[in-house]
């Protein structure tokens, strides 16, 4: 996915760009150092996603968001990255359609988590033409949820992606052992990440009852 990084501080712009380039599936398409430059690059290059600072030298990031909403589709999604912490700015950004709001300073892991959730959101949206209420709820959860408390110990984005891809590549219900073998992960790690994805509402769990013994959990990507 192509990303435009909008930040007037050259050094910070480069740091944020480095964070983006570290995440598989994302590439920095361009850099903008003012609001008007950002709008021009968006109109010319049609990025998928914009990392947008609110404090810019000409117009504010909130004004950029407002002008984006007046553009003809397709319009990029926006993640606001800003030192602004006042509730008015946060609320206005969300009302204008920002999919995330990250306060500065932040580390690579914080941005990676949100890019990861955004990618899952886009994959789901792009895979269907119509949605029902259940799908809308699922999409909303996928883009909004980054719950620290539900992450497995030693959480790794790359490991999460392995489990997600393993589930997405099949329409079958899989046991934790089958996911483990297909992904190349240990059974213990696989179980932790499957539980994590289940808490996020991204997988369905059913029980398989055998002739004897405890029922086995089966997992399927929603």
Backbone bond lengths (Angstrom), bond angles and torsions (degrees), N, CA, C in turn:
res aa  C-N    CA-C-N  psi(-1)  N-CA   C-N-CA  omega(-1)  CA-C   N-CA-C  phi
1 X - - - 1.456 - - 1.525 109.66 -
2 X 1.301 116.03 139.34 1.455 121.64 -177.47 1.527 110.97 -88.75
3 X 1.327 115.38 132.57 1.464 121.50 -174.70 1.529 109.95 -123.26
4 X 1.324 115.75 134.52 1.464 122.12 171.44 1.521 107.91 -103.62
5 X 1.333 116.96 125.00 1.463 121.92 179.57 1.524 108.55 -99.62
6 X 1.335 116.21 118.71 1.469 121.99 -177.60 1.526 108.60 -112.49
7 X 1.321 115.84 109.24 1.469 122.56 -176.79 1.521 107.56 -161.29
8 X 1.348 117.08 126.37 1.462 119.32 -174.11 1.525 113.52 -76.85
9 X 1.330 117.82 -22.32 1.462 120.95 177.41 1.528 108.35 -82.51
10 X 1.334 116.79 117.04 1.466 121.06 -174.24 1.525 111.54 -58.77
11 X 1.329 117.04 -44.44 1.466 120.28 -177.59 1.523 110.95 -63.94
12 X 1.328 116.73 -44.98 1.465 120.61 -179.93 1.526 110.39 -66.34
13 X 1.332 116.62 -37.49 1.462 120.98 177.03 1.529 110.17 -57.62
14 X 1.328 116.10 -43.51 1.461 120.46 -179.98 1.531 111.65 -67.80
15 X 1.328 116.60 -38.36 1.468 120.13 179.01 1.524 110.31 -63.36
16 X 1.328 116.38 -47.13 1.464 119.99 179.67 1.528 110.78 -63.37
17 X 1.318 116.42 -36.94 1.465 120.46 178.41 1.524 110.87 -64.36
18 X 1.325 116.12 -39.80 1.464 120.33 177.63 1.519 110.77 -62.96
19 X 1.327 116.76 -41.84 1.466 120.75 176.91 1.532 110.41 -57.70
20 X 1.331 116.35 -45.58 1.469 120.94 -177.97 1.525 110.82 -63.12
21 X 1.321 116.73 -45.26 1.464 121.04 -176.08 1.523 112.46 -64.64
22 X 1.317 117.34 -20.39 1.467 120.62 179.42 1.525 112.42 -76.05
23 X 1.318 117.12 -15.85 1.464 121.10 -175.38 1.524 109.42 -94.14
24 X 1.322 116.23 122.02 1.460 121.04 -178.76 1.526 110.52 -58.25
25 X 1.329 115.24 135.50 1.456 120.17 177.91 1.514 114.52 92.77
26 X 1.336 117.40 -3.18 1.464 121.02 179.88 1.526 109.68 -122.63
27 X 1.321 116.13 141.24 1.461 120.92 174.88 1.524 109.02 -138.79
28 X 1.320 115.57 144.88 1.463 120.19 177.84 1.522 108.33 -79.68
29 X 1.320 115.17 116.29 1.465 120.73 -179.17 1.526 111.87 -84.79
30 X 1.343 115.82 -29.17 1.453 118.53 -178.03 1.515 112.15 -171.26
31 X 1.329 114.59 171.38 1.462 122.27 -179.97 1.530 108.33 -126.72
32 X 1.323 115.96 137.07 1.464 120.65 174.70 1.518 108.30 -128.41
33 X 1.335 115.50 142.47 1.459 120.90 -176.25 1.526 112.02 -117.89
34 X 1.323 116.04 6.83 1.467 121.45 175.87 1.522 108.02 -151.95
35 X 1.328 115.70 165.79 1.452 119.85 -179.21 1.519 113.05 -66.76
36 X 1.329 116.64 -44.38 1.463 120.05 -178.69 1.526 111.29 -66.22
37 X 1.332 116.59 -38.34 1.459 119.60 176.76 1.529 110.00 -63.07
38 X 1.320 116.45 -39.62 1.464 120.56 178.31 1.523 110.91 -61.23
39 X 1.329 116.95 -46.61 1.464 120.71 -179.19 1.524 111.32 -62.66
40 X 1.332 116.91 -39.29 1.468 120.45 178.58 1.526 111.33 -64.95
41 X 1.338 116.69 -43.68 1.465 120.24 -179.50 1.530 111.26 -67.79
42 X 1.319 116.45 -35.74 1.468 119.91 177.48 1.525 110.17 -64.36
43 X 1.334 116.84 -43.92 1.460 121.03 -179.92 1.527 111.68 -65.45
44 X 1.335 116.51 -34.12 1.463 120.58 -177.57 1.525 112.81 -80.82
45 X 1.342 116.57 -42.81 1.467 120.37 -167.24 1.527 115.21 -109.12
46 X 1.324 117.89 -13.63 1.470 122.82 177.61 1.532 113.02 50.98
47 X 1.328 118.08 61.55 1.471 119.84 177.41 1.527 110.86 -65.84
48 X 1.328 115.72 159.02 1.465 120.35 176.60 1.522 111.32 -77.46
49 X 1.329 115.38 -34.00 1.461 120.86 -172.30 1.522 109.89 -143.79
50 X 1.332 115.71 144.75 1.465 121.77 177.02 1.525 108.88 -122.37
51 X 1.336 116.23 127.56 1.466 120.98 168.55 1.514 106.17 -92.50
52 X 1.315 116.92 113.54 1.462 121.16 -166.88 1.522 112.71 -119.58
53 X 1.329 115.89 120.15 1.463 121.00 171.19 1.529 108.36 -80.13
54 X 1.322 117.22 151.49 1.465 120.16 179.79 1.522 112.87 -90.59
55 X 1.340 116.58 -28.33 1.463 120.17 -178.15 1.522 109.58 -95.49
56 X 1.329 116.27 99.04 1.457 122.42 -178.83 1.522 109.20 -120.67
57 X 1.336 118.70 157.89 1.471 120.53 -171.42 1.526 115.33 -73.10
58 X 1.327 118.58 -20.43 1.465 119.26 -176.93 1.527 111.97 -110.18
59 X 1.315 116.84 -63.69 1.461 121.08 175.09 1.523 107.91 -122.14
60 X 1.311 117.26 158.52 1.462 119.76 -177.34 1.527 110.97 -77.83
61 X 1.322 114.89 161.93 1.454 119.32 175.49 1.518 111.98 -61.99
62 X 1.328 117.13 -32.18 1.463 120.21 177.30 1.527 110.74 -65.34
63 X 1.330 116.65 -35.30 1.466 119.82 175.77 1.527 110.76 -68.76
64 X 1.332 116.21 -36.30 1.465 119.90 175.76 1.528 109.72 -60.80
65 X 1.330 116.61 -45.13 1.463 120.83 178.08 1.528 111.11 -58.74
66 X 1.323 115.86 -43.76 1.462 120.24 -179.90 1.524 111.31 -62.01
67 X 1.329 116.76 -43.09 1.466 120.87 179.79 1.529 111.10 -68.77
68 X 1.328 117.03 -33.81 1.463 120.27 177.19 1.523 110.87 -60.56
69 X 1.317 115.97 -39.87 1.462 120.06 -178.80 1.521 112.61 -67.87
70 X 1.326 116.73 -15.26 1.460 120.67 177.80 1.525 112.30 -92.58
71 X 1.339 116.53 -8.23 1.465 120.85 179.75 1.524 110.55 -75.94
72 X 1.326 115.26 156.43 1.456 120.31 173.88 1.529 109.43 -72.71
73 X 1.331 118.05 143.62 1.469 120.11 175.49 1.530 109.91 -62.82
74 X 1.338 118.04 155.83 1.466 125.69 2.48 1.523 111.60 -81.65
75 X 1.327 115.57 137.42 1.461 121.16 177.21 1.527 109.05 -107.65
76 X 1.327 117.44 147.61 1.466 119.06 -179.84 1.521 111.58 -74.99
77 X 1.318 115.60 155.78 1.455 120.12 168.43 1.523 108.17 -79.48
78 X 1.327 115.84 160.23 1.464 120.21 -174.08 1.524 110.76 -132.22
79 X 1.323 115.44 131.19 1.462 122.06 167.50 1.522 106.68 -110.70
80 X 1.321 116.79 118.80 1.457 120.97 178.70 1.523 108.89 -81.34
81 X 1.333 116.25 130.45 1.466 121.99 174.45 1.526 106.47 -125.66
82 X 1.318 116.91 109.73 1.460 118.68 -170.31 1.518 111.96 -153.61
83 X 1.331 114.71 156.07 1.462 120.68 173.81 1.526 111.01 -79.07
84 X 1.329 117.15 -10.78 1.465 120.80 179.28 1.522 110.10 -65.33
85 X 1.326 115.83 129.20 1.460 120.32 -179.36 1.529 112.23 -126.44
86 X 1.323 116.43 3.31 1.459 118.48 179.99 1.523 109.77 -72.61
87 X 1.309 115.52 144.09 1.461 120.51 -174.95 1.525 112.51 -63.25
88 X 1.338 117.18 -29.97 1.464 119.94 -179.84 1.527 110.67 -63.68
89 X 1.339 116.71 -43.18 1.469 120.26 179.36 1.520 111.10 -65.76
90 X 1.340 115.72 -43.42 1.464 119.92 -179.62 1.527 110.08 -62.22
91 X 1.323 115.85 -46.59 1.465 119.77 -178.15 1.523 111.24 -64.68
92 X 1.330 117.01 -43.39 1.461 120.31 -179.84 1.524 111.12 -63.32
93 X 1.336 116.38 -40.98 1.465 120.23 179.39 1.524 110.90 -63.06
94 X 1.327 116.73 -43.45 1.458 120.38 179.68 1.531 111.05 -67.41
95 X 1.328 116.70 -40.16 1.461 119.92 177.88 1.526 111.16 -62.98
96 X 1.337 115.84 -30.92 1.464 120.41 -179.27 1.521 112.39 -82.74
97 X 1.344 117.37 -4.39 1.454 119.54 173.23 1.514 116.96 109.87
98 X 1.337 118.85 6.76 1.464 119.76 177.37 1.526 109.60 -61.96
99 X 1.330 116.68 133.66 1.464 119.85 -177.72 1.526 112.04 -83.84
100 X 1.332 116.85 -21.61 1.463 121.36 175.46 1.521 108.82 -149.57
101 X 1.323 115.83 159.18 1.465 122.34 176.22 1.522 106.20 -136.02
102 X 1.339 116.58 111.13 1.460 121.80 -178.46 1.522 108.66 -111.10
103 X 1.321 116.42 126.77 1.459 119.48 -179.54 1.527 110.64 -88.66
104 X 1.322 115.16 138.97 1.463 121.55 175.90 1.528 109.61 -79.94
105 X 1.326 116.74 152.01 1.461 126.15 -9.12 1.524 110.59 -79.23
106 X 1.317 117.05 154.19 1.456 121.00 177.25 1.520 108.08 -138.39
107 X 1.330 115.96 161.21 1.457 119.71 -179.12 1.523 110.37 -100.75
108 X 1.313 115.07 175.10 1.458 121.11 -178.13 1.521 111.93 -59.93
109 X 1.340 116.78 -38.60 1.465 120.37 -177.24 1.524 111.72 -63.10
110 X 1.338 117.08 -37.54 1.466 120.37 -179.43 1.523 111.38 -63.90
111 X 1.337 116.17 -43.64 1.459 119.34 178.95 1.522 110.65 -70.81
112 X 1.324 116.75 -39.91 1.464 120.65 179.52 1.518 111.04 -58.12
113 X 1.330 116.71 -42.97 1.467 120.99 179.89 1.524 110.85 -59.60
114 X 1.308 116.66 -43.10 1.464 119.92 -177.97 1.525 112.02 -73.93
115 X 1.315 116.94 -35.77 1.465 119.07 175.09 1.524 110.43 -65.10
116 X 1.315 115.69 -37.98 1.460 120.06 178.57 1.528 110.79 -63.03
117 X 1.335 117.30 -46.46 1.464 120.08 179.49 1.526 110.53 -65.97
118 X 1.331 116.54 -34.78 1.469 119.69 177.99 1.523 110.80 -66.12
119 X 1.330 116.91 -40.88 1.465 119.67 -179.96 1.525 111.06 -63.30
120 X 1.339 117.19 -41.91 1.462 120.28 177.32 1.527 109.85 -61.84
121 X 1.326 116.07 -42.48 1.466 121.12 177.67 1.525 111.03 -57.96
122 X 1.331 116.89 -47.47 1.462 120.57 -178.61 1.523 111.88 -66.06
123 X 1.318 117.23 -39.28 1.459 120.62 178.26 1.516 110.82 -61.11
124 X 1.326 115.70 -41.33 1.460 119.84 179.69 1.529 110.80 -67.73
125 X 1.326 116.78 -45.53 1.466 120.94 -179.02 1.527 111.14 -62.53
126 X 1.328 116.22 -43.41 1.458 120.65 -176.07 1.526 113.02 -73.51
127 X 1.335 117.25 -12.72 1.467 120.15 -176.28 1.527 112.92 -91.01
128 X 1.333 117.74 -7.38 1.466 120.65 -178.08 1.524 110.07 -132.93
129 X 1.331 115.62 158.00 1.462 120.74 177.13 1.521 111.70 -103.43
130 X 1.332 116.49 -31.11 1.454 121.07 178.03 1.522 109.05 -130.84
131 X 1.324 116.09 154.12 1.462 120.35 -179.07 1.521 110.18 -131.22
132 X 1.336 115.15 150.81 1.457 120.25 171.37 1.525 108.05 -104.26
133 X 1.329 116.92 -177.25 1.460 119.77 -175.89 1.523 111.90 -63.15
134 X 1.336 116.37 -37.60 1.464 119.62 179.94 1.525 110.75 -62.11
135 X 1.342 116.57 -41.29 1.460 120.10 179.16 1.523 110.78 -68.35
136 X 1.325 117.31 -38.89 1.466 120.35 177.60 1.526 110.38 -60.79
137 X 1.337 116.14 -44.49 1.466 120.12 178.61 1.525 110.64 -61.34
138 X 1.327 115.85 -40.62 1.460 120.79 -179.72 1.526 111.19 -65.44
139 X 1.336 116.47 -43.54 1.460 120.77 179.32 1.527 110.71 -63.87
140 X 1.315 115.68 -42.15 1.467 119.97 179.76 1.522 110.61 -61.95
141 X 1.328 116.00 -42.75 1.454 120.15 179.69 1.521 111.20 -65.40
142 X 1.333 116.71 -40.74 1.462 119.86 -175.87 1.523 111.98 -65.24
143 X 1.322 117.90 -35.88 1.459 119.78 -176.73 1.521 112.00 -85.99
144 X 1.322 117.81 -24.22 1.460 120.18 -175.84 1.517 113.83 -96.23
145 X 1.332 118.44 -20.60 1.461 119.29 -170.00 1.518 112.07 -93.70
146 X 1.330 115.65 123.42 1.462 122.63 168.96 1.527 107.24 -139.50
147 X 1.322 117.81 56.98 1.460 120.61 -170.50 1.510 113.49 -74.50
148 X 1.328 116.30 114.96 1.454 121.13 179.75 1.519 111.43 -57.81
149 X 1.345 115.69 -39.09 1.450 118.11 -172.36 1.515 113.26 -70.69
150 X 1.351 118.83 -17.43 1.457 119.80 -177.80 1.521 112.48 -95.63
151 X 1.312 118.30 -3.62 1.452 119.70 -177.16 1.523 111.03 -72.98
152 X 1.337 116.67 141.35 1.459 118.86 175.11 1.523 110.86 -63.94
153 X 1.321 116.16 153.85 1.458 120.60 176.78 1.523 108.92 -59.55
154 X 1.341 116.19 132.93 1.454 119.77 -177.83 1.516 112.10 68.71
155 X 1.332 116.81 32.76 1.459 123.05 -174.84 1.527 112.25 -52.28
156 X 1.333 114.86 133.13 1.461 121.73 178.19 1.517 109.71 -126.84
157 X 1.327 116.27 127.83 1.457 120.56 177.64 1.526 110.19 -61.37
158 X 1.336 116.98 -40.91 1.463 120.58 -177.48 1.529 111.37 -64.62
159 X 1.330 116.61 -37.73 1.460 119.64 177.59 1.521 110.46 -67.77
160 X 1.327 116.16 -40.91 1.463 119.80 176.12 1.521 110.49 -57.31
161 X 1.330 116.45 -43.93 1.462 120.82 -178.89 1.527 111.44 -62.95
162 X 1.333 117.26 -37.03 1.467 120.51 178.17 1.522 111.00 -61.62
163 X 1.334 115.62 -45.45 1.462 119.99 -179.39 1.526 110.41 -66.76
164 X 1.336 116.47 -43.34 1.465 120.76 179.70 1.525 110.74 -60.43
165 X 1.327 117.20 -47.20 1.463 120.49 -178.73 1.521 111.63 -64.61
166 X 1.325 117.00 -37.38 1.464 120.47 177.65 1.524 110.71 -60.86
167 X 1.322 116.70 -43.46 1.461 120.70 180.00 1.526 111.81 -71.06
168 X 1.324 116.69 -38.54 1.463 120.68 -177.26 1.525 112.22 -69.92
169 X 1.329 117.30 -25.49 1.460 121.05 -175.90 1.522 113.44 -78.25
170 X 1.314 117.75 -6.12 1.461 120.40 179.58 1.516 110.42 -135.76
171 X 1.318 116.13 149.91 1.460 120.91 176.36 1.526 110.81 -98.01
172 X 1.325 115.56 3.57 1.457 120.52 -178.61 1.530 110.67 -85.32
173 X 1.333 114.98 158.02 1.456 120.36 168.49 1.522 107.61 -78.22
174 X 1.316 116.70 133.50 1.460 121.10 -177.81 1.520 110.78 -121.04
175 X 1.319 115.71 144.28 1.455 119.91 172.06 1.525 108.61 -81.08
176 X 1.317 116.36 165.76 1.464 120.14 177.60 1.524 110.33 -60.76
177 X 1.329 116.90 -36.55 1.463 120.38 179.20 1.525 111.25 -64.91
178 X 1.340 116.88 -40.02 1.464 120.15 178.87 1.525 111.16 -67.16
179 X 1.332 116.63 -40.76 1.466 119.98 176.73 1.523 109.84 -63.08
180 X 1.326 116.04 -39.89 1.460 121.41 179.19 1.522 111.21 -59.96
181 X 1.330 117.17 -46.82 1.464 121.22 -178.26 1.524 111.47 -66.54
182 X 1.330 116.86 -41.26 1.464 120.22 -176.98 1.524 112.50 -73.13
183 X 1.320 116.55 -30.49 1.469 120.08 -177.89 1.525 112.66 -91.43
184 X 1.339 116.33 -17.11 1.457 119.86 -178.17 1.514 113.47 80.22
185 X 1.338 117.15 14.26 1.459 121.76 179.74 1.523 110.15 -98.06
186 X 1.316 115.71 161.87 1.456 119.23 176.83 1.523 109.91 -69.15
187 X 1.329 116.22 156.52 1.465 120.37 -179.92 1.529 110.63 -61.72
188 X 1.334 116.82 -40.14 1.466 120.53 -178.52 1.524 111.49 -64.10
189 X 1.343 116.38 -47.03 1.470 120.08 179.19 1.520 110.78 -63.62
190 X 1.328 116.01 -42.64 1.462 120.24 -179.99 1.517 110.87 -58.76
191 X 1.327 116.75 -43.98 1.459 120.70 -179.22 1.522 111.40 -62.54
192 X 1.336 117.03 -40.84 1.468 120.47 179.70 1.524 111.07 -63.43
193 X 1.331 116.09 -43.48 1.462 119.25 -177.02 1.525 111.64 -73.58
194 X 1.315 117.67 -33.00 1.462 119.98 175.08 1.527 110.51 -64.77
195 X 1.313 116.73 -40.60 1.464 120.67 177.78 1.524 110.51 -64.79
196 X 1.323 115.86 -39.70 1.470 121.46 177.47 1.524 110.83 -60.81
197 X 1.332 117.08 -47.60 1.463 121.04 -179.79 1.525 111.27 -66.10
198 X 1.317 116.26 -33.49 1.467 119.66 177.32 1.523 110.77 -66.00
199 X 1.345 117.17 -40.54 1.465 120.23 178.82 1.520 111.65 -65.55
200 X 1.332 116.25 -28.35 1.464 120.08 177.01 1.522 111.80 -80.81
201 X 1.331 116.87 -5.74 1.458 120.48 179.67 1.513 113.77 79.19
202 X 1.332 117.60 21.52 1.462 120.76 -175.77 1.528 112.87 -96.86
203 X 1.332 118.16 -13.98 1.463 120.80 177.71 1.523 109.73 -129.87
204 X 1.328 115.06 149.86 1.461 121.79 173.07 1.521 108.59 -94.78
205 X 1.320 116.29 141.83 1.461 121.35 177.79 1.524 108.84 -120.41
206 X 1.321 115.85 128.88 1.459 121.18 173.31 1.526 108.19 -125.70
207 X 1.310 115.92 164.36 1.457 120.95 -179.74 1.522 110.36 -107.57
208 X 1.317 115.55 136.40 1.459 121.98 176.46 1.522 107.84 -111.14
209 X 1.331 115.75 117.68 1.458 120.47 -177.80 1.524 110.07 -97.21
210 X 1.321 115.77 123.62 1.453 120.82 176.53 1.518 110.70 -93.44
211 X 1.320 115.03 -176.11 1.462 119.76 -179.31 1.523 111.06 -66.40
212 X 1.322 115.19 -36.51 1.461 119.86 179.67 1.521 109.04 -139.81
213 X 1.315 115.34 166.65 1.454 119.78 174.85 1.518 113.22 82.69
214 X 1.341 114.84 -175.03 1.459 121.52 -177.29 1.522 110.60 -76.86
215 X 1.347 117.97 150.25 1.471 120.10 176.48 1.525 110.67 -66.22
216 X 1.323 115.73 151.14 1.461 121.37 -177.95 1.522 109.69 -105.07
217 X 1.325 116.55 138.85 1.456 120.82 178.64 1.531 110.11 -81.05
218 X 1.326 115.55 136.44 1.461 122.06 175.01 1.523 108.52 -115.96
219 X 1.332 116.19 139.52 1.461 121.51 -175.16 1.521 110.40 -119.98
220 X 1.324 115.10 139.82 1.463 121.32 177.47 1.527 108.80 -142.43
221 X 1.337 115.95 135.02 1.467 120.15 176.37 1.517 109.33 -67.46
222 X 1.323 116.52 132.02 1.466 120.22 -177.24 1.526 111.26 -70.98
